[in-house]
Amino acid sequence: MKIVLTGGGTAGHVMPNLALVPFLRPAFEIAYVGSEGGLERELVQDLPFFAIPCEKFRRSLSPKNLLIPFRLARSVREAGKVLDRLKPDLVFSKGGYVALPVCLAARKRKIPVFLHESDASLGLANRLCLPFCRNVFTSFPEPAGKKFIHTGAPLRPSLYRGRGAAFLAEYGLTRPLLLIMGGSLGSQALNRAAEAALPELLQTWNVVHLCGKNQHPEPRKGYLPLPFCDRMPDLYAAADLAVSRAGANAAFELAALGIPTLFVPLPASVSRGDQLKNADRLARQGCALVLRQEDLTPESLLASVSELAKKAPKLRENLKKLTRVDGTQEIAEILIVAGKRAAARRARGGAV
């Protein structure tokens, strides 16, 4: 059997696909279709990779958006050429602007399409693909409907094998450790507040700060700023508490590992509001605290971290009660069954 994975634009569209690979590999030949010049190429190391040209939709009133229908047609044609070459039994999409032309090309060829939605609301690509997909796997109980299957998020097995003590020893850190992270590109608002609050934070905490690319805070005793970390399982294992943006991947990784977290979600003014919904959903379940960016100051950050520390035992207790957090195996099992059916129908010459 053969399956094509697609998704790109951010690491959040790529890493869940890669988390599925060890579970799919015993049953499928796997290929990845990503965007030309996208970070997918950097992250997808051990799969056949095919790049197609595609245009990102801009939420601002950009004249470039007027070209999208014409460029989308070209992207669909190029994606179709890849699918004709690979002849997959299934397409699995994690969303992002590269996923739409791949899914549209698969629809034209009657290849079953499966989606996963990490956030508490559907992203644009998934909304457009919903009418013709077979199923949508979801991390949160919502959105819901006949096509939706609540599974949880695809999470890397390596997340559970972190070596926290080794990480602390290597960098000369001690516990208690506060992890601050603003997503793969960093967060200027969170970075500014954290750096201003740092003298007070360091009186209680060692701090690891994932500040993003092109950010260069000065390290000091008990404070380790990193543009990114390729040892996240070890860092998670070392962390006692976290302050984070509320992208779904980070949120579910932190939840699966039982790390009490203060979410500072990206505001709706610069996003579709998905991080606000993600953070509020976990907060309503008693599993996290939320500090809105419009309320973010060094003083409010210090107060919220103090509150997080006081409520950490109850938050850990509630995190243990969460169900359907890690959906990796369930998603893979459903895809394998669907792949066998599609391959059998194709062998009989019937419609997939």
C-alpha positions in Angstrom: 0.0 0.0 0.0 1.0 3.6 -0.6 0.2 6.8 1.3 1.0 10.4 0.6 1.4 12.8 3.5 1.1 16.5 2.9 1.0 19.7 5.0 3.3 22.6 5.4 3.8 26.3 6.1 4.8 25.8 9.8 6.3 23.1 11.9 2.8 22.5 13.3 1.7 21.2 9.9 4.7 18.9 9.5 5.7 17.4 12.8 2.3 15.6 13.3 2.8 13.9 9.9 6.3 12.8 11.0 4.9 11.5 14.3 2.7 9.1 12.3 5.5 7.7 10.2 6.8 5.0 12.6 3.2 3.7 13.0 2.4 3.8 9.2 5.7 2.4 7.9 5.0 -1.3 8.6 1.9 -1.1 6.3 2.6 1.7 3.8 5.2 3.0 1.3 5.2 6.7 2.4 6.0 9.8 0.4 5.7 13.5 1.4 4.4 16.3 -0.8 5.4 19.8 0.4 5.9 23.3 -0.9 8.8 24.7 -2.9 11.1 26.6 -0.5 9.0 25.6 2.6 10.5 24.3 5.8 9.0 20.9 5.1 12.1 20.1 3.1 14.3 20.7 6.2 12.2 18.6 8.5 11.4 15.7 6.2 14.7 13.8 6.2 14.0 10.1 5.5 11.0 10.1 3.2 10.8 10.6 -0.6 9.9 14.3 -0.9 8.2 16.0 -3.8 7.9 19.8 -3.9 5.1 21.7 -5.7 4.7 25.4 -6.3 1.9 26.9 -4.2 0.7 30.3 -3.0 0.1 31.3 0.6 -3.2 33.0 1.4 -2.5 36.3 3.2 -4.9 37.4 5.9 -4.1 41.1 5.1 -5.6 42.9 2.1 -2.8 41.9 -0.2 -3.1 42.3 -4.0 -1.2 39.0 -4.2 -4.4 37.2 -3.0 -5.9 38.1 -6.4 -3.5 35.8 -8.1 -4.3 32.8 -5.9 -7.0 31.2 -8.1 -4.6 31.2 -11.1 -1.7 29.9 -9.1 -3.9 27.3 -7.4 -4.8 25.8 -10.7 -1.1 25.4 -11.5 -0.4 23.9 -8.1 -3.2 21.4 -8.6 -1.8 20.3 -11.9 1.7 19.9 -10.4 0.3 17.9 -7.5 -1.6 15.8 -9.9 1.6 14.9 -11.7 3.1 13.7 -8.4 0.1 11.6 -7.6 0.0 10.1 -11.1 3.6 9.1 -10.5 3.2 7.7 -7.0 -0.3 6.2 -7.4 -1.1 6.3 -3.7 -4.0 4.5 -2.1 -4.6 7.4 0.4 -3.7 11.0 1.0 -3.4 12.3 4.6 -3.3 16.0 5.1 -2.3 18.1 8.1 -3.4 21.3 6.5 -1.5 24.4 5.5 -1.5 26.1 2.1 0.4 23.2 0.3 -2.3 20.7 1.4 -5.2 22.2 -0.6 -3.8 21.5 -4.1 -2.7 18.0 -3.2 -6.2 17.2 -1.8 -7.9 18.7 -4.8 -5.7 16.7 -7.1 -6.5 13.5 -5.1 -10.2 14.3 -5.3 -10.0 14.4 -9.1 -8.3 11.0 -9.1 -10.8 9.5 -6.6 -8.1 8.9 -4.1 -9.5 8.9 -0.5 -8.5 12.0 1.5 -8.2 12.0 5.3 -7.5 15.2 7.3 -6.3 16.0 10.8 -7.3 19.3 12.6 -5.1 20.1 15.5 -7.0 23.2 16.6 -10.4 23.7 18.2 -11.7 25.2 14.9 -11.0 24.2 11.3 -8.2 25.9 9.4 -8.8 27.2 5.9 -7.4 24.3 4.0 -9.3 21.8 6.0 -12.6 23.8 5.7 -12.2 23.7 1.9 -11.4 20.0 1.8 -14.1 19.0 4.3 -16.9 18.4 1.6 -14.9 15.7 -0.2 -12.7 14.1 2.5 -13.5 10.8 4.0 -12.9 11.7 7.6 -11.4 14.5 9.8 -9.4 13.4 12.8 -9.5 16.0 15.6 -7.3 16.8 18.6 -10.2 18.5 20.5 -13.7 17.2 20.9 -14.8 20.1 18.6 -15.4 20.6 15.8 -17.8 17.7 15.6 -20.0 16.1 13.0 -20.6 13.0 10.9 -17.2 13.1 9.3 -15.2 13.9 12.5 -13.4 11.4 14.7 -12.0 12.7 18.0 -8.6 11.0 18.4 -6.3 13.4 20.0 -3.1 14.7 18.4 -0.3 12.8 16.5 2.6 13.0 19.0 6.2 11.7 18.5 7.0 8.6 20.6 10.3 10.1 21.5 8.5 12.7 23.6 8.1 10.1 26.3 11.8 9.2 26.4 13.3 12.5 27.5 16.3 12.6 29.8 15.8 15.7 32.0 18.7 15.1 34.3 21.1 14.8 31.4 19.8 18.1 29.9 20.2 20.0 33.2 23.7 18.6 33.8 24.9 19.5 30.3 23.8 23.1 30.6 24.6 23.6 34.2 21.0 24.2 35.2 19.1 23.1 38.3 15.5 22.6 39.2 12.9 24.1 39.6 13.0 24.9 35.9 10.6 27.2 34.0 10.4 26.7 30.2 9.3 29.8 28.2 8.6 29.2 24.5 7.0 31.4 21.9 6.7 29.0 18.9 9.1 28.2 16.1 9.4 31.8 15.1 9.5 33.2 18.6 7.2 35.8 20.1 8.4 39.4 20.4 5.6 40.3 22.9 6.4 37.3 25.1 10.2 37.7 24.7 10.0 41.4 25.8 7.9 40.6 28.9 10.1 37.6 29.9 13.4 39.5 29.5 12.0 42.4 31.7 10.8 39.9 34.3 13.9 37.8 34.3 15.7 39.3 37.3 12.6 38.5 39.5 12.1 35.1 37.8 15.7 34.0 38.5 15.2 34.5 42.2 13.1 31.4 42.1 13.6 29.6 38.8 16.2 28.5 36.4 14.8 29.5 33.0 15.2 28.0 29.5 13.8 30.5 27.0 13.1 29.4 23.4 13.2 32.8 21.9 13.1 32.0 18.2 15.3 32.8 15.3 17.1 36.2 15.1 16.7 36.8 18.8 19.9 37.0 20.8 19.3 37.5 24.6 22.4 37.3 26.7 22.8 34.0 28.7 23.5 34.3 32.4 23.6 32.1 35.4 20.4 30.1 35.6 19.2 31.5 32.3 19.6 29.7 28.9 18.2 31.4 25.8 18.0 29.3 22.7 16.8 30.2 19.2 15.3 26.6 19.0 15.9 23.2 20.6 16.4 19.9 18.8 16.2 18.1 22.1 12.6 18.9 23.1 12.0 15.5 24.9 14.9 16.2 27.2 13.9 19.8 27.8 10.3 18.8 28.5 11.5 16.2 30.9 13.5 18.8 32.8 10.8 21.4 32.9 8.6 21.8 36.0 6.3 24.6 34.6 5.9 26.2 31.2 4.9 29.5 29.6 3.9 29.0 26.0 2.0 30.2 23.0 -1.0 28.0 22.5 -0.3 26.4 19.1 -2.0 23.0 19.2 1.2 21.0 18.8 2.9 22.6 21.8 -0.4 22.5 23.8 -0.9 18.8 23.3 2.8 17.9 23.9 2.7 19.8 27.2 -0.6 18.2 28.1 0.5 14.7 27.3 3.6 15.1 29.5 1.6 16.6 32.3 3.4 20.0 32.5 1.4 22.8 34.0 1.3 25.6 31.6 0.5 29.3 31.4 -0.7 30.0 27.8 -0.2 33.4 26.2 -2.2 32.8 23.0 -1.6 34.7 19.8 -4.3 37.3 19.6 -7.1 37.2 17.1 -6.0 40.5 15.6 -3.0 38.7 13.9 -4.5 35.2 13.6 -7.8 33.3 13.0 -8.2 33.1 16.8 -7.3 29.4 17.0 -4.8 29.8 19.8 -7.3 31.6 21.9 -9.8 28.7 21.5 -7.1 26.1 22.2 -6.0 27.8 25.4 -9.6 28.5 26.6 -10.6 24.9 26.0 -7.8 23.6 28.2 -8.3 26.2 30.8 -12.0 25.3 31.0 -11.0 21.8 31.8 -8.8 23.0 34.6 -5.6 22.0 32.9 -3.9 25.3 32.2 -4.0 29.0 32.9 -4.3 31.8 30.3 -2.9 35.3 30.1 -4.1 37.3 27.1 -1.5 39.2 25.2 -3.3 42.5 25.7 -2.8 41.9 29.4 0.8 40.8 29.1 3.3 42.9 31.0 6.4 41.9 33.0 4.3 42.4 36.2 1.3 40.3 35.0 3.7 37.6 33.8 5.4 37.4 37.2 2.0 37.3 38.9 0.7 34.6 36.5 3.8 32.4 36.9 3.4 32.7 40.7 -0.3 31.6 40.4 0.8 28.8 38.1 3.2 27.5 40.7 0.5 27.6 43.4 -2.0 25.8 41.2 0.5 23.3 39.7 -0.5 20.3 41.8 -4.2 20.6 40.9 -3.4 21.2 37.2 -1.2 18.1 37.1 -4.1 16.1 38.7 -6.5 17.4 36.0 -4.0 16.7 33.2 -3.8 13.1 34.2 -7.6 12.9 33.7 -7.5 14.1 30.2 -8.5 11.4 27.6 -7.7 11.2 23.9 -4.6 13.4 24.1 -2.2 11.2 22.1 -4.1 9.9 19.0 -1.1 8.7 17.0 -1.9 5.0 17.1 -5.6 5.3 16.6 -5.2 7.5 13.5 -2.6 5.1 12.1 -4.9 2.1 12.6 -7.8 3.8 10.9 -5.6 4.8 8.0 -4.2 1.2 7.6 -7.7 -0.3 7.5 -8.8 2.4 4.9 -5.6 1.7 2.9 -6.3 -2.0 2.7 -9.9 -1.3 1.5 -8.7 1.2 -1.1 -6.0 -1.1 -2.4 -8.4 -4.0 -2.6 -10.9 -2.0 -4.6 -8.2 -0.6 -6.9 -7.0 -4.2 -7.5 -10.5 -5.2 -8.5 -10.6 -2.2 -10.8 -13.4 -0.5 -8.9 -13.7 3.1 -7.6 -11.6 3.8 -4.5 
